[in-house]
Amino acid sequence: MIENKIEKLIDQAIKELEYTDCFLVDMKVNNTKVEIYLDSDVSVTFEKCRKVSRIIEAVLDEKQWLGEKYTLEVSSAGIRRPLKFTRQYIKNIGRTLEIKKIEGEKLEGELIQADDDKITIKFEEIIKEGKKKKKIETVVEVQQADIKEAKIKVSFKT
């Protein structure tokens, strides 16, 4: 399959450029259009995307896997894309996540810990004690296997 060939090509480009902090998050191949989304433990710069793109483009031009006319886009996964890998969770510790669990439950809170099996978030809940309302801090562990989708919540507060 063309997807497997391109995925191997991406891995080769990342190794060749010594971008050990970079990794493939998602790829879409639709006829003559290839979209590649990279993430990094540090940051995905325009320059990194450009260099990876040039290596892939050279091979696609030579091998003609997509013919002569194709579109290749290599970009950062960005904060709008769902988190998929443990290293993405670790990178985003301290940020607020919106989580949709497989069974439908939704959670929102600050990511405070992540490992290969689970993530831990904390958030404030308001509970009633008699006639008064009280804020309590709740810490919840969520198994990564139970997460349908987790996205970073963008906040413009300072």
Secondary structure, DSSP 8 states (H G I E B T S, - for coil): -HHHHHHHHHHHHHHHTT-TTEEEEEEEEETTEEEEEEEESS---HHHHHHHHHHHHHHHHHH-TT-S--EEEEEE-TTTS---SHHHHHHTTTSEEEEEETTS-EEEEEEEEE-SSEEEEEEEEEEEETTEEEEEEEEEEEEGGGEEEEEE------
